[in-house]
Structure formats: C-alpha cells, structure tokens
Amino acid sequence: MSGVQDRVVVVTGAGGGLGREYALLLAASGAKVVVNDLGGARDGSGSGRSMADDVVAEIRDAGGQAVANYDSVATEDGAEAIVQSALDEFGAVHAVVNNAGILRDRAFHKMTSDDWESVLRVHLSGGYFVTKAAWPHFREQGYGRVVVASSTTGLYGNFGQANYGAAKNGLVGLVNTLAIEGRKSNILANAVAPMAATRMTVDVAPPELLEKLAPAHVAPVVGHLVSDECADSGSVFVVGGGQVQRVQLFQSKGVTFGEVPTIAQVAERWPEITDMTGSVPGTNPVG
C-alpha cells in the first residue's frame, strides 16, 4: 500500500506545471487531493476556475479522488477556505504542499514596493497562511506533513529576483522552526527547491537546460515527503532532471577571540574565519 493511500493532501497552485504533477501523482498513488489554483497569470493578475477544474477532471477520469478550490493563498481567509475544502470534501487534512507562486522579476534598483510585497505575500505569507490553517488539525490528530516550494534563487540568488529569493529563503526558515515545533506531534516539515520547465521558468533558464527538466521528475520526491514513510524534517532538497540533492548549511571552525577585537584584528584573522576546511553542519547555539 502506498504511503499516501487515503491521505488528504492540499496542493496549492496545482492547476499547471509542478503543482499539477504533484496532484496527479498523489492522486494516482491513492491520496485524496485538494487541487487549489487561483487561475491567474504568472504575475498574479486575473483569476479563473478552468485550470483547477481541468486537473480535477483529469484525476477523476483516471479513477482518483480530487476536489477543486479557487481561493487565494495570499489572504488568511483564502487559506482557511482552502483547508476547509479538504475538511468538507474528505473529512480531514493530512498534508499541505505550498506550491503556489507568482513572479515579478525586476532588477533591484528598479523594483517597486508592490513588486516586493506581492511576491512575498503569495510565497511566504501564503505558505504561512495555508500551513497555519492546517496546523491545529495536524496537532489534534498527531500527524501532519508540510512541504514548501523553495528555490535555488532563495538558496544562492539570481539576478532580478530579490523579492522571489527573499520569499523562498524565508520559507526555509519557516520549515526549520516548524520541524522543531511539530516534532512531538509527528508533524514533519521540509522544503523542495525544484528545477523544472514551467511557465515560471520559461524565460529564466536557457531552452537547452529546460528540455532536461521535466516537472514530473520533482513529483516523486514531494510524494515521499508527504508520505507515512518519510522521517526527515527541517531538510531542503534540490530536485530536477532526475537528480535529488540535500542542501544543508555548514559553518567553519572559525576563530574565538578572548577579548573584544579591533577591526584590524578581525581583518588579520579573516582568512581563518572564512576557511571552510573541516566545516561542520550548522546548528542553533540557543535552540
């Protein structure tokens, strides 16, 4: 039996691209899926029901179980309505895949406050709102799975995507804490940084690279992360083109100053501070 059999999974932004692949694979593996999609354009404008409806029809035609939801993740009310769709249709919610996103790419010196706020609202606040709506149910039933869509832009940066990168790395910070707080309730939280050819990446990566990055490659990893078998929490995985890699922060051995150093003393020992030879996985010294 599949590790997602009869589990109720909410997938946001599931009307196309990666989200669609997640929804289709999860449903084919026995999960009951809430297919959420606002139906808007890549920049977040507009809305419509056809994208979510088409995916639900595809799932049902294949013998799976799914329900469509058209609410926005960018508001608390919208997120609560998304989770309520799971409760109304299937009587429970066991996992959320925070995949919904928009792009407002612009060089930092040209970026507007609206570009910034809109992207953070959908990606970072959206991940918070949807997860927060599901969290009480996870705690009560002693089971939950959270997956957020991070990005290599969040991990490593990319020109013209300061807003997107900040939001995506913010989600990593979110799952790090959710992993700690959810541990005693069997709630696991992880991040996936997908590399895939979708409408979000069509003009971000070269065509020869996108040809190798079918969205279907990412879906099985997300499927595992929401499954009963998954034991990881607080981890980040870069996934694309058949490759799956775990990414982790490391810290150097560093330098310990016995007294408050001068600027010159810091500069003098900077090569030691920045030398990553013998580095170890980073930890929170106050956690």
Order of alpha helices (4+ residues) and beta strands (2+ residues): beta-alpha-beta-alpha-beta-alpha-beta-alpha-alpha-beta-alpha-alpha-beta-alpha-alpha-beta-beta-beta-alpha-alpha-beta
